[in-house]
Amino acid sequence: MKVSTASLDARAERAALLERGCDPRDEAIAGAYGSAPRALSESVGGRTQGPSISEALRDQLIPWSEEELLAALQPWPHAFREGNTGLFPSGEVSILAAAGREGKTTVKIGIAVAMVTGHSLAGGLLPESDRSVVVYSAEDDRQQYARKVAAQIACLGEREGACVRERLLVPNLDDAGLVAAKTLVMVLDGQPLPTGTVDAIIEALEPLTNAPAPLGLLIFETASTLSDAEESNPGFRVLVLALKRIARELKVPVVLSHHVSQASLANLADLNVSTTDIRGGTALVNNARQTGLLVNLGSEDDPFPENDARTVLRQMAAPGRPEKVTALISLDSSKGITPPPIFFRWVSTEWGPAAIELDAPRELAERSWRKVHEMVRARRSEQKGQAKEEKAEATTAERVRRVVEAVQALKARGTDEPVTLRRIRELAGMSSDVANKAIERAVEERLIRSSAATLRGKAATVYALADIGESRQ
């Protein structure tokens, strides 16, 4: 097999690095991204810096202190919290997924604005006061975010708008000095590895944790653009662990934006949503502490079908509102009680749409998604029953009309032949049973009248149009 000169050079370079007691991966990553990941840089050439793992582990084999147990009584901190219920646990990674082009970034900016302005979500989930938010996006540039931020500011007063301008921070990763910063996970020798960007983010944002308006929420956009690895368990595990390190060292909630699978879109009509809808391997969900989906519920101008579960939920959450509504559905949380669904209405501004949370009716405001979904199914079943009854009534009304028209037509022929069930049925094109029921209904409504007669020596019933006065009674 012929080996290229470049391959031979690469092998020689790796051999030289190993001879110097260095890990070639450290050198490769440092050369491409400025510094090696901490996990790799702490161990070079087999020589561990600082205490060994066994020593560090031994030091942690300690009894529980009274202070630790008392502190455990306190609810886990979240970006938005009320008691044990919270949205986006601090020091952890949450996944927020949506279908493509459904406005997930618009809603996340709405959430960020709620954080920096101290606005509650879901009626009572409050953020800590005087907090800032950083949106770290490898997908959209700062100019695109400017429109979304300006749209939100257009819906606020002067004081709150100024607060958003100061505290909602979006670094422009398209800047010449930040090109490499878009990649948190690279692939080397087929293996996904965290880049030095992870350390750089921690170092850059650490001062914000002690600022007058400390960092309260860190949003990363999106899983597919922040990593060079395939969307599989190995790649996602490295990405989530890298983000978790950022979250824990900065002690802030981290939210990672991602997409749902194409196959899951077929379930939206029934709102049968779950964590399996989130695209990629299970490692992404399993290593996160909270997962949620953003679901478009439609609008009056662009509605889903009448009995679609999304339409039913929009009517329940925002009765009478014509604008687009998006639901944030929390699927699970391992740090506390899963919060109820949160609903956002889309407000038009000259910069484009803004997502503003709306107050859901009390029947939805304090219920988990499982309970709300049960209510949606019950409402749909009720509506289907009503629709079935309405359809049956419309069918009966149509048959009655045809019976009356048949009686009228037979009478108009001017013959002495009596108007019987058989003649009505034949002219209206109905079976005996259907014609019988339609005739009975027409008699009840006094549209036609029946009378006894003797035909060919046998008792029979004949029909005629009801008198005008009689039909009005």
C-alpha positions as CSV (number, residue, x, y, z in Angstrom):
1,M,0.0,0.0,0.0
2,K,1.4,3.4,-0.9
3,V,1.8,5.8,2.0
4,S,1.7,9.6,1.4
5,T,4.6,11.8,2.4
6,A,2.1,13.8,4.6
7,S,1.1,10.7,6.5
8,L,4.8,9.8,7.1
9,D,5.5,13.3,8.3
10,A,2.5,13.1,10.7
11,R,3.6,9.8,12.1
12,A,7.1,11.1,12.6
13,E,5.8,14.2,14.3
14,R,3.7,12.1,16.7
15,A,6.7,9.8,17.5
16,A,8.8,12.8,18.3
17,L,6.1,14.2,20.6
18,L,5.9,10.8,22.4
19,E,9.7,10.7,22.8
20,R,9.5,14.2,24.5
21,G,6.9,12.7,27.0
22,C,3.9,14.7,25.4
23,D,0.5,13.6,24.3
24,P,0.1,14.3,20.6
25,R,-3.5,15.2,21.2
26,D,-2.5,18.0,23.5
27,E,-0.2,19.5,20.9
28,A,-2.7,19.2,18.1
29,I,-5.5,20.8,20.0
30,A,-3.3,23.5,21.4
31,G,-2.1,24.3,17.9
32,A,-5.6,24.5,16.5
33,Y,-7.4,26.2,19.4
34,G,-4.8,28.0,21.5
35,S,-4.8,25.7,24.6
36,A,-5.4,22.1,25.4
37,P,-8.5,20.9,27.3
38,R,-8.0,20.8,31.0
39,A,-8.7,17.0,31.1
40,L,-5.8,16.4,28.8
41,S,-3.4,19.2,29.9
42,E,-3.5,18.0,33.6
43,S,-1.8,14.7,32.5
44,V,1.2,15.0,30.2
45,G,3.4,12.1,29.3
46,G,1.9,10.0,32.1
47,R,3.0,12.4,34.8
48,T,0.0,13.7,36.8
49,Q,0.2,17.2,38.1
50,G,-0.9,17.6,41.8
51,P,-2.5,14.9,43.9
52,S,-3.2,11.6,42.3
53,I,-6.8,10.5,41.7
54,S,-6.5,7.9,44.5
55,E,-5.3,10.6,47.0
56,A,-8.0,13.0,45.9
57,L,-10.7,10.3,46.2
58,R,-9.4,9.2,49.6
59,D,-9.7,12.8,50.9
60,Q,-13.4,12.8,49.9
61,L,-14.3,9.8,52.0
62,I,-15.7,11.8,54.8
63,P,-18.8,11.7,57.1
64,W,-21.8,14.0,56.4
65,S,-21.7,17.2,58.4
66,E,-24.7,18.8,60.0
67,E,-24.2,21.8,57.8
68,E,-24.5,19.7,54.7
69,L,-27.7,18.0,55.8
70,L,-29.3,21.3,56.8
71,A,-28.3,22.8,53.5
72,A,-30.0,19.9,51.7
73,L,-33.3,21.2,53.0
74,Q,-33.1,24.1,50.6
75,P,-34.5,23.7,47.1
76,W,-32.0,23.4,44.3
77,P,-31.3,26.8,42.7
78,H,-32.8,27.4,39.3
79,A,-32.8,30.2,36.8
80,F,-36.6,30.6,37.6
81,R,-37.9,29.0,40.8
82,E,-40.8,28.8,43.2
83,G,-40.3,26.4,46.1
84,N,-39.2,23.0,44.8
85,T,-40.4,23.8,41.3
86,G,-37.8,25.3,38.9
87,L,-36.8,26.0,35.3
88,F,-33.2,25.4,34.3
89,P,-31.2,24.1,37.3
90,S,-28.1,26.0,38.3
91,G,-24.7,24.3,37.7
92,E,-26.4,21.9,35.3
93,V,-27.2,21.5,31.6
94,S,-30.7,21.7,30.3
95,I,-31.8,20.8,26.7
96,L,-34.4,22.9,25.0
97,A,-35.4,21.5,21.6
98,A,-37.8,22.4,18.8
99,A,-38.6,21.7,15.2
100,G,-36.6,23.7,12.7
101,R,-37.9,27.2,11.8
102,E,-40.4,27.3,14.6
103,G,-38.9,30.3,16.4
104,K,-36.9,28.7,19.2
105,T,-34.4,31.5,19.2
106,T,-37.2,34.1,19.5
107,V,-38.7,32.3,22.5
108,K,-35.3,31.9,24.2
109,I,-34.6,35.6,23.8
110,G,-38.0,36.2,25.4
111,I,-36.9,34.0,28.3
112,A,-33.6,35.9,28.6
113,V,-35.5,39.2,28.7
114,A,-37.7,37.8,31.5
115,M,-34.5,36.9,33.4
116,V,-32.8,40.3,33.1
117,T,-36.0,42.3,33.9
118,G,-36.9,40.1,36.8
119,H,-40.2,38.9,35.3
120,S,-41.7,35.7,36.5
121,L,-42.6,32.8,34.3
122,A,-45.5,30.3,34.7
123,G,-47.2,32.7,37.1
124,G,-44.7,32.2,40.0
125,L,-41.3,31.0,38.8
126,L,-39.1,34.0,39.8
127,P,-35.5,34.7,38.7
128,E,-32.9,36.1,41.1
129,S,-33.0,39.9,40.9
130,D,-30.4,41.9,39.0
131,R,-29.1,39.1,36.7
132,S,-27.5,39.1,33.3
133,V,-27.7,36.6,30.5
134,V,-25.2,35.5,27.9
135,V,-26.2,33.9,24.6
136,Y,-23.3,32.0,23.0
137,S,-24.3,31.3,19.4
138,A,-22.4,29.4,16.7
139,E,-25.4,29.6,14.5
140,D,-26.5,33.2,14.2
141,D,-24.4,36.4,14.3
142,R,-24.8,39.4,16.5
143,Q,-26.7,41.4,13.9
144,Q,-29.4,38.7,13.6
145,Y,-29.8,38.8,17.4
146,A,-30.0,42.6,17.3
147,R,-33.4,42.3,15.6
148,K,-34.7,39.8,18.1
149,V,-33.5,41.9,21.1
150,A,-34.9,45.1,19.6
151,A,-38.3,43.5,19.0
152,Q,-38.4,42.5,22.7
153,I,-37.3,46.0,23.8
154,A,-40.1,47.5,21.7
155,C,-42.6,45.8,24.0
156,L,-41.0,47.2,27.2
157,G,-40.9,50.5,29.0
158,E,-37.8,52.7,29.0
159,R,-36.3,51.4,32.2
160,E,-36.7,47.7,31.4
161,G,-35.5,48.3,27.8
162,A,-32.3,49.9,29.2
163,C,-31.9,46.9,31.4
164,V,-32.1,44.5,28.5
165,R,-29.5,46.6,26.5
166,E,-27.1,46.4,29.4
167,R,-27.6,42.8,30.6
168,L,-28.5,40.6,27.6
169,L,-25.1,39.9,26.2
170,V,-24.4,38.3,22.8
171,P,-20.8,38.0,21.7
172,N,-20.2,38.1,18.0
173,L,-18.4,34.8,17.3
174,D,-18.0,35.8,13.6
175,D,-15.3,38.3,14.8
176,A,-11.9,37.5,13.3
177,G,-10.4,36.6,16.7
178,L,-13.2,34.2,17.6
179,V,-13.5,31.9,14.6
180,A,-12.2,28.9,16.6
181,A,-14.4,29.8,19.5
182,K,-17.4,28.4,17.7
183,T,-16.2,24.8,18.2
184,L,-16.5,23.3,21.7
185,V,-15.9,19.7,20.5
186,M,-13.4,18.6,17.8
187,V,-12.7,15.2,16.4
188,L,-9.1,13.8,16.5
189,D,-8.3,10.4,15.3
190,G,-12.0,9.7,15.1
191,Q,-12.5,10.6,18.8
192,P,-14.6,13.6,20.0
193,L,-12.6,15.8,22.3
194,P,-13.3,19.2,24.1
195,T,-11.3,22.1,22.7
196,G,-9.5,24.9,24.6
197,T,-12.6,27.0,24.0
198,V,-14.2,25.5,27.1
199,D,-11.4,26.9,29.3
200,A,-11.6,30.2,27.4
201,I,-15.3,30.5,28.1
202,I,-14.9,29.9,31.8
203,E,-12.1,32.4,32.0
204,A,-13.9,35.1,30.0
205,L,-17.2,34.8,31.9
206,E,-15.9,34.2,35.4
207,P,-15.7,38.0,36.1
208,L,-19.5,38.2,35.3
209,T,-20.3,35.9,38.2
210,N,-19.2,38.6,40.6
211,A,-20.4,41.6,38.7
212,P,-23.1,44.0,40.0
213,A,-25.6,42.1,37.8
214,P,-24.1,38.5,38.1
215,L,-24.5,36.0,35.3
216,G,-27.9,34.2,35.8
217,L,-28.3,32.2,32.6
218,L,-26.0,31.0,29.8
219,I,-27.6,29.9,26.6
220,F,-25.7,27.9,23.9
221,E,-26.9,27.8,20.3
222,T,-26.9,25.0,18.9
223,A,-25.8,21.5,19.6
224,S,-25.1,20.8,15.9
225,T,-23.1,23.9,15.3
226,L,-21.0,23.9,18.5
227,S,-19.5,20.4,17.8
228,D,-17.6,18.9,14.9
229,A,-18.6,15.4,16.1
230,E,-21.4,13.3,14.7
231,E,-24.8,13.6,16.4
232,S,-24.3,10.3,18.3
233,N,-23.7,9.2,21.9
234,P,-19.9,9.7,22.0
235,G,-20.1,13.2,20.5
236,F,-23.0,14.3,22.6
237,R,-21.5,13.0,25.8
238,V,-18.4,15.0,25.3
239,L,-20.4,18.1,24.5
240,V,-22.7,17.9,27.5
241,L,-19.8,17.1,29.8
242,A,-17.9,20.2,28.5
243,L,-21.0,22.4,29.0
244,K,-21.5,20.8,32.5
245,R,-18.0,21.8,33.4
246,I,-18.8,25.4,32.4
247,A,-22.0,25.3,34.3
248,R,-20.4,24.0,37.5
249,E,-17.3,26.2,37.5
250,L,-19.4,29.3,36.9
251,K,-22.3,28.0,39.1
252,V,-24.9,29.1,36.5
253,P,-27.7,27.3,34.6
254,V,-26.7,26.3,31.1
255,V,-29.3,25.8,28.3
256,L,-28.3,24.0,25.1
257,S,-30.5,24.5,22.1
258,H,-31.1,21.6,19.7
259,H,-33.6,20.2,17.2
260,V,-36.1,17.4,17.3
261,S,-36.0,14.5,14.9
262,Q,-38.0,14.5,11.6
263,A,-39.8,11.3,12.7
264,S,-41.2,13.1,15.8
265,L,-43.0,15.7,13.8
266,A,-45.8,13.2,13.1
267,N,-46.6,13.0,16.8
268,L,-47.2,16.7,17.2
269,A,-50.8,16.6,16.0
270,D,-51.6,14.6,19.1
271,L,-48.9,16.3,21.2
272,N,-47.5,12.9,22.1
273,V,-44.1,14.4,22.9
274,S,-41.2,12.9,24.9
275,T,-37.5,13.1,25.4
276,T,-37.1,10.5,22.6
277,D,-38.2,13.3,20.1
278,I,-34.9,15.1,20.7
279,R,-32.5,14.4,17.8
280,G,-29.4,12.3,18.2
281,G,-28.2,9.7,20.8
282,T,-29.6,9.2,24.2
283,A,-26.4,10.6,25.8
284,L,-27.6,14.1,25.2
285,V,-30.8,13.7,27.2
286,N,-29.4,11.3,29.8
287,N,-26.5,13.6,30.7
288,A,-28.8,16.7,31.0
289,R,-30.7,17.6,34.2
290,Q,-33.8,19.1,32.5
291,T,-35.3,18.7,29.0
292,G,-38.0,20.6,27.3
293,L,-39.6,21.2,23.9
294,L,-40.8,24.3,22.3
295,V,-44.0,23.6,20.3
296,N,-45.8,26.0,17.9
297,L,-49.5,25.9,18.6
298,G,-50.4,28.0,15.6
299,S,-52.5,31.2,15.2
300,E,-55.8,32.3,13.7
301,D,-54.0,33.3,10.5
302,D,-52.0,30.1,10.3
303,P,-53.9,27.5,12.2
304,F,-53.6,23.8,12.5
305,P,-56.7,21.7,11.9
306,E,-59.6,22.3,14.3
307,N,-59.3,19.0,16.2
308,D,-55.4,19.0,16.2
309,A,-54.2,18.8,19.8
310,R,-52.1,22.0,19.2
311,T,-55.2,23.9,18.2
312,V,-57.0,22.6,21.3
313,L,-54.2,23.5,23.6
314,R,-54.0,27.1,22.1
315,Q,-57.7,27.6,22.7
316,M,-57.3,26.4,26.3
317,A,-54.2,28.5,27.0
318,A,-55.1,31.6,25.1
319,P,-58.8,31.7,24.5
320,G,-59.8,34.4,22.1
321,R,-56.2,35.4,21.2
322,P,-55.6,35.5,17.4
323,E,-51.7,35.7,17.5
324,K,-49.3,32.8,17.3
325,V,-48.7,30.9,20.6
326,T,-45.7,28.8,21.5
327,A,-45.6,26.3,24.4
328,L,-42.5,25.5,26.4
329,I,-43.2,21.9,27.6
330,S,-40.9,20.7,30.4
331,L,-40.6,16.9,30.0
332,D,-38.5,16.0,33.0
333,S,-36.2,17.3,35.7
334,S,-34.0,15.5,38.2
335,K,-33.3,18.5,40.4
336,G,-36.8,19.3,41.5
337,I,-40.5,19.3,40.5
338,T,-41.0,19.7,36.8
339,P,-42.6,23.1,36.1
340,P,-45.9,23.5,34.3
341,P,-46.1,24.4,30.6
342,I,-45.2,28.0,29.8
343,F,-47.0,29.8,27.0
344,F,-45.6,32.7,24.9
345,R,-47.6,34.9,22.5
346,W,-46.0,36.4,19.5
347,V,-46.2,40.2,19.2
348,S,-45.5,42.0,15.9
349,T,-43.0,44.9,16.0
350,E,-41.1,46.7,13.2
351,W,-38.1,44.6,14.0
352,G,-40.0,41.3,13.7
353,P,-41.8,39.2,16.3
354,A,-41.2,39.2,20.0
355,A,-42.2,36.4,22.4
356,I,-44.1,37.6,25.5
357,E,-45.2,35.2,28.1
358,L,-49.0,35.1,28.5
359,D,-50.9,34.3,31.7
360,A,-52.4,30.9,31.3
361,P,-55.9,30.2,32.8
362,R,-55.8,28.9,36.4
363,E,-56.8,25.4,35.2
364,L,-53.5,25.1,33.4
365,A,-51.2,27.3,35.4
366,E,-50.3,24.9,38.2
367,R,-50.5,21.6,36.4
368,S,-47.7,19.4,35.0
369,W,-47.5,18.6,31.4
370,R,-48.8,15.1,32.0
371,K,-52.0,16.6,33.6
372,V,-52.4,19.2,30.9
373,H,-52.0,16.6,28.2
374,E,-54.8,14.6,29.8
375,M,-57.0,17.7,29.8
376,V,-56.2,18.2,26.1
377,R,-57.1,14.6,25.3
378,A,-60.4,14.9,27.2
379,R,-61.3,18.2,25.4
380,R,-60.5,16.6,22.0
381,S,-62.7,13.6,22.9
382,E,-65.5,16.0,23.9
383,Q,-65.1,18.0,20.7
384,K,-65.1,14.8,18.6
385,G,-68.3,13.7,20.3
386,Q,-69.9,17.1,19.6
387,A,-68.7,17.0,16.0
388,K,-70.1,13.5,15.6
389,E,-73.5,14.7,17.0
390,E,-73.4,17.8,14.8
391,K,-72.6,15.7,11.7
392,A,-75.4,13.2,12.5
393,E,-77.9,16.1,13.1
394,A,-76.8,17.7,9.8
395,T,-77.3,14.3,8.0
396,T,-80.8,14.0,9.6
397,A,-81.8,17.5,8.6
398,E,-80.7,16.8,5.0
399,R,-82.8,13.6,4.9
400,V,-85.8,15.4,6.3
401,R,-85.4,18.1,3.6
402,R,-85.4,15.4,0.9
403,V,-88.5,13.7,2.3
404,V,-90.4,17.0,2.3
405,E,-89.3,17.8,-1.2
406,A,-90.4,14.3,-2.3
407,V,-93.9,14.8,-0.7
408,Q,-94.1,18.2,-2.4
409,A,-93.1,16.8,-5.8
410,L,-95.5,13.8,-5.6
411,K,-98.3,16.2,-4.7
412,A,-97.4,18.5,-7.6
413,R,-98.0,15.7,-10.1
414,G,-101.7,16.2,-9.7
415,T,-102.6,12.6,-9.7
416,D,-105.0,10.9,-7.2
417,E,-102.4,8.3,-6.3
418,P,-101.7,8.5,-2.6
419,V,-98.3,9.6,-1.2
420,T,-97.0,6.5,0.6
421,L,-93.8,5.5,2.3
422,R,-92.8,3.5,-0.8
423,R,-93.2,6.4,-3.2
424,I,-91.4,8.8,-0.9
425,R,-88.5,6.4,-0.4
426,E,-88.1,5.7,-4.1
427,L,-88.2,9.4,-5.1
428,A,-85.8,10.5,-2.2
429,G,-83.5,7.6,-3.0
430,M,-83.5,6.1,0.6
431,S,-83.7,2.7,2.2
432,S,-86.9,1.9,4.1
433,D,-85.3,2.3,7.5
434,V,-83.7,5.7,6.7
435,A,-86.9,7.0,5.0
436,N,-89.0,5.9,8.0
437,K,-86.8,7.8,10.4
438,A,-86.7,10.9,8.2
439,I,-90.5,10.8,7.8
440,E,-91.0,10.5,11.5
441,R,-88.8,13.5,12.1
442,A,-90.6,15.5,9.5
443,V,-94.0,14.7,11.1
444,E,-92.6,15.7,14.5
445,E,-91.4,19.0,13.1
446,R,-94.9,19.4,11.5
447,L,-93.4,19.8,8.0
448,I,-95.6,17.0,6.7
449,R,-98.7,15.3,8.2
450,S,-99.8,11.7,8.2
451,S,-103.2,10.2,8.1
452,A,-104.7,6.7,8.0
453,A,-106.2,5.3,4.8
454,T,-107.3,2.1,3.2
455,L,-105.5,1.0,0.1
456,R,-106.5,-2.1,-1.8
457,G,-108.4,-3.3,1.2
458,K,-105.5,-2.8,3.6
459,A,-104.9,-0.2,6.3
460,A,-102.1,2.2,5.3
461,T,-100.5,5.6,6.1
462,V,-100.4,8.4,3.6
463,Y,-98.7,11.7,3.7
464,A,-99.2,15.3,2.7
465,L,-97.6,18.7,3.2
466,A,-98.6,20.3,6.5
467,D,-100.8,23.3,6.3
468,I,-98.9,26.6,6.7
469,G,-100.5,27.4,10.0
470,E,-99.9,23.9,11.3
471,S,-96.1,23.9,10.3
472,R,-95.6,27.2,12.2
473,Q,-97.0,25.9,15.4
